[in-house]
Amino acid sequence: MAILDLFKRGKKEQRSITAFNGVPANFTDFTTSLNSWFGAFENKSKVAVTPESSLTLSAFYECVNAISEDIGKLPYETLLRKGGNYYAMPNNPATILFSIRPNDFTTPIVFTQNLIKSALIRGNAYAFIERDENAVPIALYWLRDESVTPVLKNRKMFYVVNDLTIEISGTFNSSDILHIRGMGDGYIGKSVIGYAAESIGKAIATQQFGAKFFGSNAFNFILKFANIKDETKLKQAKEAFQRTYEADGMAAFGQGGVEVEKMAVTNNEAQFIESQDFNVADIARWFRMPLFKLQKDTNATTEAQEIAYVNDCLMPWIIRLEQEIKSKLLKESEKYYVVPKFDTFMLLKGDSQAQERRAKTMFMVGALTPNEARKMFDHNTIEQDELNITYLPANMLPSDQVEEFWEAKQASDNQVKLGSADYSGSGNENNNI
C-alpha cells in the first residue's frame, strides 16, 4: 500500500478528531513553540537568539552534536525478559526500525541523532509511525519540528502534522507519533534556548564582539584636531580620516594639524578570553555536559568521568527514547515482558587496563566464560567446549559447604597420619634414614 493511500485511510478513520476550531484553550505553551520555531527569544544582550544562531556557538553546537551522536551510535536490541534472563528478539519491529533501517532513505544513526538533536534544541522531537494493515510498525519518519502542533484535548494528546517535505499531513492519535519531550510541563517540552536565552545571548554577543574586535585590528584611536572647534567641522574631519583608514586598513591620512594617538587593547584587558571560557562552561551546564568533552584536557580521560557522562548527561535522554519505543512500537501484550534497550557498554569500556581488569575479575568469579571474555575485546570465539563453560578458583567453596569441607579434610589428614606411623619403636614415622 502506498504511503499516501495509508494516510488517506488514516484520515477517514480519524474523522472525529480532525476538526479543531482554532487552537484549544488548554493547548500547552503555544507561544513558546512559536518563538522557538519562527522568532527570537528576548534577552538583555539584544541579539537574536534562535536555534540557528545558537548553533553558531561552538560550545552549543558540540553539546548538541556529542549527545545526539553518542546516543545515535549505540547498538539497539529488543529483549525478551524471561525468568530473570534477557533474550534478543531480532525480528521484533522495534529492533528492525532502530538497528537496521527506520525507512527507505535513513540509517538508524541519522534517524536517532535527528530525534535527540530536535529534543535538545527545541524541547520536542517527533516521528511518524507508519503501520501495515495489521497495525505493525513498518517505518519511522522524522518530522520537522515546525510542522507539528501537539494538541491536548479531553485529556488526550493529538498531533496536527503538515510536513511538506515527506508529504505527511493530517491529525493523528498519540499512538501514531513518537514524541520525545524535554523538560517542560509533561505534555510538551520547552526549548532549552528559551530557558538559556540570557546565557546564549551573552555568548553570541561576545562572539560578535570578538569578530568585530579582531576585524578592526584591535585598535582604537584618539584623534586630536588642532584649531578645529566647530562640532560640524570636527565630525567631517573625523569621517574623512576614518574613510582613508578603512580603505587601506593599515594607515590613514589626515589634514595638517591632526594628532593621532593609537591605543592597543590586549585580549586580557578586554577580558575577551575569560569571557569565552566562562561562556563555554555556562552553556555546558545547561546540557549537563562535562567540560572535559568540550575543552582540551591535559589529563587522560578517566573511566569515572565517562561513567558520569553516560549516567548524568546521556541516560535521561536514552530512557526517554526507550520508554517512548515501549509505549508506541510494542504490542500491548508485549509491554510487560519485552524491554527496549540501547547498549551503553561501548561508551563505558574505559581504557585497555580497565577492560582487562573487568574481564579478569568477571572470569575469576565464574561470571564469564573464556569465549564471552573474548567477545568483550571483539575477538572471534573458539569452538571448544572447554571455552564455553565458566570456571571457579579451586580454593573457593559455597559458604554452606565450608564446615563439611574442613571436617572431611581433618578426617583425611588423620587417616594419612595413622597409615604412616612407625610401630617398630625407632621413632622414624616416615621410614627415612
N, C-alpha and C positions, 0 to 999 in steps of 0.2 A: 504494500500500500504506500503510495506517495506521501511524503510528509505533509504537503498542503492538504491532501484529502483527509489525512488524520486530523489536522487542525479543524477542518470544516466539520468533521464528525464530532469533534470535541465541543465545538461551539454549539451545535444542535443539542447536545446532551446537557449543556450548561445554560440553557436559555433563562432559567430562573435567576441566574446570578450575573448576567452580562450587562444589565441596565442599572447604572448608578446615576442618580440625579446630582451631578457635580461630585465634589469631594465630601464624603461623610463627615459629620461633625466630630466624630471620635477618631478620625484619621490622625495617626500619631506623628508629630514632629514634621509636618509637611513643609513648613517654612525652612527648617534646617536642610531638608532634602533639596529644595530649590536652590538654596545658597550654595550647597556643595556641588550641584550639577552645573549651574549656569552663572553664578555670581561669585563675589569675593567676600570672604569673611572680614568683618571690621576688626581693626587693630590700631593701636596707638602709633605704630610706625608709619601709618598712612601709605602702605604699599599693598598691592593686590596679592592676597593670599588665597590661592586656588589650588586644586590638586596638581595642575600643570606647573604652576610657579613653584610649588613646594618641591616638586621632583627635580628642580634645577639645583637644589641644595644637595651637595654630595652626601652629607650625613643622612638626610631624609631618604634619598634615593637608595643608599646602601642598606639602611634599616629595612625598607620595604623589599628590596631585591633579595637580601640574605635570608630573611624569614620566609618569604614565599618560595624561594628557590630550594631552600633546605627541606621544607615540607614537601615540595613537589617531587623531589628526587627520592623520597622514602619509598621502599617496597611496600606494596599493599597486599593484604590477604583477608579473605573472609573465612573465619574459623568456626568450626562446629565444636561446641563445648559439650563434652560427654564424660561423665564420671570423674570430673576434675581434670581431665586432659583436653587438649585442643587439637583438632584435626583440620587441615586445609581443605577448602571447598573450591577447587579451581574452576568449576563450571557454574558457580553462582553468578548471576548477572552483575552484582556489585564488583566482584573480582574482575570480570571481563572489562567493565567500564573504567575501572580505576587502575588496572595493571596492564591491560592490552591496548584498548582503544576506546575512548569515550564516544567518538563519532568518526566519520569517514575522513576528516581533514585535520584532526587534532590528536596529538600524542598525550599520554597521561600527565607527563611533567608540565607541559604547556597548559593543559586544562586546569590542573590543580594549582599551579602558580598563579594563573589569572584569577581564580577564585579567591585565594588568600590575598593577593595584591589588592583586589577591589575591596575586600573586607577591611584591610589595613588602612587604605586611603580614605574610603568613603563610609566605612562602617557597615556596609552591606554588600553581599555578593549573591548573585542569582544564576541559576542554571535551569533550563527547561528539561524535563524528563519526558522523552518520547517512549511510548509503550506500544506493544503489539496488541492484537485483538484479545489476547488473554491477560492484558494489563501487566505483562512482564516488561521491565525496563530494557530497552534495546539501544538507547543512545542518550547522551547528555550534550546540551548546547549551552555554552556560556552566553549570558545575556548582558548587554551593555547596561550599566547602572542607570543611566538617564532614561532608558527605555522601559523601566519597570516602576510601577507605582503600587506599593503594598497598601491594601485597604482593610481595615479592621471593622467588621460589621456583624452585629448579632453574635458577638464573641467568637467569630470565625475569621480567619485570615484569607483574603483573596488577593490575586495579583493581576493588575491590568498591564498587559505587555504590548508594546508596539516597537519591536526591533526590526527595522527595515533591512538590516544587513543580512540576516538569516531568514527573513520573511516569516517571522513568528509574531502573531498579533491575536488579541482576544483577552478574555478574562478567565483565569484559571484558578482551580482549587489549590489549597496549600499542598496537597499531595502531588501536584504536578510540577512544583518548583522547589529546587534545592535553595535554601536561604541560609547563608552563613552570616550571623549577626555579630557585630562588635558590641562594645559597651554602649548601652542606651537605656531604654525603659523596658526591655524584654520583648517588645513587639517589633521594633525597628531599631537598628543601631544608629549611632551618631558618628559622623566623621571625626577622626582624631584631629583633623585640621580645625574643626570647629572649637574643640577644647584647647588646642595648642596654637591658636591664631596669633596670640601675642608673641610666643616664643619663635614661631616660624617667621612672622613678620619682622621681628628684630633681626633674625638671621639673614633674611633676604635683603633687608636694608643694609646690613653690614657688608654683604656680598656686593651689592650695587655700589656702596661707598668705596669698597676696595678697588673695583674696576675703574671707577672714576678717578680715584686717588692715584693709581699707577698709570692710568691713561694720561694724566696731566704731568707725568714725570715726578709726581710727589713734590712739587714746588709751589710755593705761594710767594707773591711779590708785594712789596710796598713801593708805590711809585710816588716820588716827590717832584712835583712840577713847580719850578721857581717862577715867580712873578705872574702866576695864574690864580686869581682869587674868585673869578666868576664861576659859579657852580656849573652852568651850562658848558662853558669852555673846558672846565676840568673834566667833565664827563666825556666830551668829544675827544680830548687828548687821551684819556684812558682807553676809549674804544679803538682809537687809531693804533695805540701801542699794542692792544690785545689782538687786533687783526693781523698785524705783522708777526706776532709771536706764534699764533695758531697756524699761520701759513707755513712757517718754517719748522716750528717745533723745537728749535734749539736756540735761536737768537731772535731778538726783536730790535726794531729801530724806532727811535722817538725823536721829537723835536729838541732843539737846543735847550739846555737848562733842565733836562729830565734826569733825576737821580733814581736809580733802581736798586732796591735792597732786596736781595733774594733770601727767603727763609726756607731752609731744607728741614722737613719734618721726618724724623725717623719713625719706623713702624712701631717701636716700643712707645715712643712719645704719643703717637696717635692711638695706642692701646689696640691696635688692629689685630695682632697675632693673639693676644689674650682674649679678645672678643670672639675670634674664630674658634679657639679651643673651648671656650665656655659654651658657645652655640652648639658644638658637636655633642658635648656632654648633656646639654639641656634637651636636645632632640632625642638622644638615646634613651633618656628617662621615660619619654612618652611611649616608647615601644618596649621597655624593659630589656633593651639590648645592652649586653656588657660591652664596656669600652674597648676591651682587647680585640673585639671584632671590627672596630672602626678605626682604631689608631694603631700605629706601629708599636709593637711591644718587643722590647729588647729581651725579655724573659721568654723562655719556652712556654707554650700554652700547656697548662696542666689539665689532667683528666677531670679534676674537681671543677675547673672553670667550664669545661664543655658540659658536664652534668648539670651545672647551674643554668647554663644557657638553654639546654633542652627542657629542663623541668620548669623554669620560670618564664622563658620567652616563647618557646615553641609549643609546649604541651597544651596550654589553654586553647590554642587555635586547632591543634590536632584533635583534641577532644570534641570541640565544636563540630568539626567536619565528620568525625566518626559517629557522633550522635545523630547528625542530620542524615547520614547514609543509613543508619539503622532505622530511622523514622520513616524515610521516604522510599528506599530502594529494596527493603526486605519485606517479605510477606508477613502478615500478622502472626501466622503460626510459627515463623522463624525468629521473631524478635526476642523470645525468651531463652533461646539456646544457641543462637548464631551471633558471632561477635565480629564487627568490622575492626580491622587492626592495621595501623601504619607502624611498621617496624622501625624503631629509632635506634636499633643496635648499631647501625653503621655510623651514627653520629657519636656514639659512646665508646667506641673501641679504644680511644686513647692512643698513647704511643706503643711501640712494639714491646717494651718491657712490661707495660701494664697488661697488654694482651697475653703475654706469656705467663705472667703471674696468675691471671684469671683462669686460663686453660689448665695450668698445672694444679691449681687449688681444686678446681671442679673435678679434674680427673682423679686426684688423690682421695677425694671423699666419695668416689663412685657415682658422681653426678653426670659424668660424660664418658662415653666410650672413646677409644682412640680415633675411630673414624669421625665421630662428632667433633672432636678436638681439631682434626684436620680441616673440617669444613669451616671452622672459625677463621682459618687463615687462607681460605679459598683454595685448598688443596683437594685433589680428587681422592675419593675413598679407595681403600684397598680391599679387594674381595677375599677376605679371610675371616672365618668365623671368630677367631680369637680377637679380632679388632672391632667386633660389633657387640661385645659384652662389656659390662663395667667391672672394674677391679677395686678391691679394698686392701689396705695395708694388712699384713699378716698379724701384727700386734694390736689390732683393734677388734673389740668384741661388742656385741649388743649389751647394753647395760644390764638386762635381765639375765644374762648368762655368765656374768663375771664370777659370781660365787661358785657356781658349778664348775667353771674352768679351773679355778685355783684349788678346789678340793680334789679334782681329778689329777692335777699336776702334783700336788703333795703326795697323793697315794702312789703315783708313778715313781716319784723320787724315792720313796720309802722302799718300794719293791726293788729298785735298782741297787739300793744300798745293802739290802739283805742278801741279794743274789751274789754280790761281790765280796761278802765278808770272808775273812781267813780264820777258820776254826782250828788251825794247827797250833795256835798259840805263839806264832812267830811275830804277830803284830803287823805283818805285811798284808794289809787288806787288798791291795791292788796287785799282789803277786809280782811285785817289781823287785829287782835285785839292786 
